Amino acid sequence: MDVSLNIAGGGCTSTVFLMMKRVLLLLITGICVSMEVAFGQAAANGNGTIVSSSSPRPSVANIGSLFTFDSVIGRAAGPAIAAAIGDVNSDPTVLPGTRLNLISHNTNCSGFLGTVEALQLMENGVVAVIGPQSSGIAHIISHVVNELHVPLLSFAATDPTLSALQYPYFLRTTQNDYFQMYAIADLVTYYGWREVIAIFVDDDCGRNGISILGDALATKRAKISYKAAFTPGAPTSQISDLLLEVNQMESRVYVVHVNPDSGLSVFSVAKSLNMMTRGYVWIATDWLPSVLDSLQPVDTDTMNLLQGVVSLRHHNPETDLKRSFMSRWSNLNHNKSTGASGFNSYALYAYDTVWLAARALDVFLNEGGNISHSSDPKLRETNGSAMNLASLRVFDGGQQFLQTILRIKFRGPSGQIQFDLDKNLVNPAYDVLNIGGTGSRRIGYWSNYSGLSTISPEVLYTKPQNNSSNNQHLYSVIWPGETSLVPRGWVFPENGKPLRIAVPNRISYQQFVSKDKNPPGVRGYCIDVFEAAINLLPYPVPRTYILHGNGNRNPDYNELVQAVAQDQYDAAVGDVTIVTNRTKIVDFTQPFMESGLVVVAPVKERKSSPWAFLKPFTIQMWLVTGSFFLFVGAVVWILEHRMNHEFRGPPSQQIMTIFWFSFSTMFFSHRENTVSTLGRFVLIIWLFVVLIINSSYTASLTSILTVQQLTSRIEGIDSLVTSNEPIGIQDGSFARNYLIDELNIAGSRIVILKSQQEYSTALQRGPKNGGVAAIVDELPYIELFLSSSNCKFRTVGQEFTKSGWGFAFQRDSPLAVDLSTAILQLSENGDLQKIHNKWLTHGDCMEQINEVDDSRLSLTSFWGLFLICGISCLIALTTFCCKIIFQFRRFTPEAGEEADVDEIQPARPRRSLHSTSFQKLINFVDKKETDIKEMLKRRVSEVKREASPSSDGHANSPA
């Protein structure tokens, strides 16, 4: 049964409904006849099972097709399927001895008629169904093929949800829209857009595709700001109303995901509404290239509607198989009758789908599969209905055949035909096209392997995968309005409503922001920064300032930010601190002023001490310095004692010499001269160390005695937390939540202060008289407060938080990004500092109070000098000891010889050998250097004299 309806462009018209009654009558008649035949066969077999009489290698195998004949996709798929059937039947290597028999049914772009046609098709014992082209029809028919175990191979149903486990017998032989939507998300990110408006047909394919697009954009920190849906077959008036609505919105990036047969009407209406001009961005899914590729010759009027549109097209590699198929296409009979090309990428997928079914069937039969059908027990009970549902038969080998199809791998005109674990075709890829002139220009590719690229996916597959943002590239685009400048992607709505900007109505620190009688109604440092940044933007920003607060007290800034997040305001401009809980609900610009919490406390001048001269050095430093004075003095005495008469004398005198020499070097006033080389070496190093120590001590002592020393009993936030004294904070500040939540300070200790006067009064009273021990506030406020406090108060401790002030906008507002760039520009060109100098002044009271011990010089700063001096002394002592030992060994008589002991020491009682040797060494060291040298010379002379007579006597003795 072949029902042909006159539907222009594949759209469903009223003729469908006129023919529906005839179709139903024919369907009922066919089902009744089939039921009689089925019952007759069942009776003949003695049971309800209908077994095919075909052999394991049947002569004919039925294969069905379901699609809308008269549609953009159908006009391409029909000839391609017929050509594939002919090629399979003429190829002796595929299905030898078996002929494929194609049974085609027209779904007429109707879910109901598609279901009817599918039921009729199943009565013919088909082993597979090619189609349908509509995702909506595929959803319905999938339930039928699930029950009857017949694989459904769709070359055009791209709805991502069809890959669900709910439809095990559905196989998609074209690209899944899941990948196309991620390709669009990459396009949006590549050009820096953050919001898009989705225009789509409100059917299964449209809704589910746009849903995936929203998920894909979310991974790129972008979003769909509005979903503009229209009904299938919507009239032009409905589309016009829809586009008028979206044209009033902020985003100017439109993603069009519609049907090929009605999609051009969207651009026709957009052209009439002047929405195809400069500043607009139109991104079309793969339906648009399908329409354009089908046009032969090119329609100039159609192309004029699409100038500047960016679109995606299925990527089919340029292979010999594709070129051969393209050359055959022009010779197909259908072209001669219609006079139109009709070709698009769906023709390639339809052709390969038939070959997929044929190859799988060949493998299925070779592996012992049998084409047989049996009745479904669930369809026997009709409850008295006239519909013979028992005529619908189950393909017994359907499950095995399905698994065989999933294993098939081959390369066809459309590319590689192979399924992954999710039953999608491997290596999904798209061409990125830019429509212009009388055709389209490819500006790059997108693949799931490496994203956007100007290199074909086939080349990239041979290289390591790289999806980084730096690796994304496209050629230049000519956008609507014939401009190569990338559109900003958003504008202010054309409904004339300016930005609603909330400004805190402060009663203190009004230098930052305050109410003003003159336009624009507010003034202050923050307002001037915002206005200067707005003036740097390349587009106008209509705005109106709205005071937030009752004017009796500072507003709560958390409530102000919350109001922006809840769309009561579009932005908040003022001294708004960027803190974590606020960044979760709004977007902030780049900080225009640094901020952080500090502690302010009363100070008093530190009283002078009679022991102030000891404060420059720490105790450890004093001890080490004194020790080194004595150590160096002792080393110099050792080195000079033998040759310098100034270092000789009675023991008491020598001890005094050591002390005098050691400490006199502190003032470079030592009167003893050093004559030994080693002594001078040590003294030079030590005098350098003394010079550094003296200079540092003098500088530190001068600072202590001349600079005013201030002190406060509050040392910083740590001492404030551990105490139980009250703490003052500014009204409306985030400091209250910070102290309670982060530092665990009791809320009863916190005192709210509304003005600088209350700050001063509370600090002067102190905690015992109803005041506060200290105030915790942000640094910019404290700078202003201290500049007018006559230095009665100072900051103590360190700034214990780091943050900044920024302008708050609703989430994903493009203004936040543009203003951040403008603020950076203000900072770089110096304008930000000029505005700061205009409104804010600084006094001399910002010096931080630190502990005196922190400024004292410690050993840490000088241990390197002491180390050098110590090493020098050890080297000198080692050299001196080596010299002494060498001389002593020359002076000491060898064994068996008598030494002139009387010259060294007077006779004493006999002692041990070791004691005598050590005593000799000590006496030897105590001798003057000149005496030792004289004794050594005399000993050498004596040895020579003794040797001369001995040798003469030996020479004159008789023989």
Secondary structure, DSSP 8 states (H G I E B T S, - for coil): -------GGG---HHHHHHHHHHHHHHHHHHHHHHHHHHHHHHHHTSS-------SS-SEEEEEEEE-SSSHHHHHHHHHHHHHHHHHHH-TTSSTT-EEEEEEEE-TT-HHHHHHHHHHHHTT--S-EE--S-HHHHHHHHHHHHHHT--EEESS---GGGGSTT-TTEEE-S--HHHHHHHHHHHHHHTT--EEEEEEESSHHHHHHHHHHHHHHHTTT-EEEEEEEE-TT--HHHHHHHHHHHHTSSB-EEEEE--TTTTHHHHHHHHHTT-SSTT-EEEE-THHHHHHHH-SS--HHHHHHTTT-EEEEE-----HHHHHHHHHHTTSHHHHHH-S----HHHHHHHHHHHHHHHHHHHHHHTT----EEE-GGGT--TT-S--GGGSEEETTHHHHHHHHHH--EEETTEEE-B-TTS-BSS-EEEEEEEETTEEEEEEEEETTTEEESS-HHHHTTS-----GGG-------BTTTB-S---SB---TT---EEEEEE--SS-TTTSEE-SSTTSEESHHHHHHHHHHHTSSS---EEEEEES-SSS---HHHHHHHHHTTS-SEE-SS-B--HHHHTTEEE---SEEE-EEEEEE-EE----TTGGGTTB-HHHHHHHHHHHHHHHHHHHHHHTTT-GGG-SSHHHHHHHHHHHHHHGGGT-------SHHHHHHHHHHHHHHHHHHHHHHHHHHHHHHS--EE-S--SHHHHHHS---EEEETT-THHHIIIIIT---GGGEEEE-SHHHHHHHHHH-GGGTS-SEEEEEHHHHHHHHHTTTTSEEEES-----EEE--EEETT-HHHHHHHHHHHHHHHHTHHHHHHHHH----S----B--HHHHSB-GGGTHHHHHHHHHHHHHHHHHHHHHHHHHHHHHS--TT----HHHHS-------HHHHHHHHHHHHHHS-HHHHHHHHHHHHHHHHHHHHHHHHHHHHS--
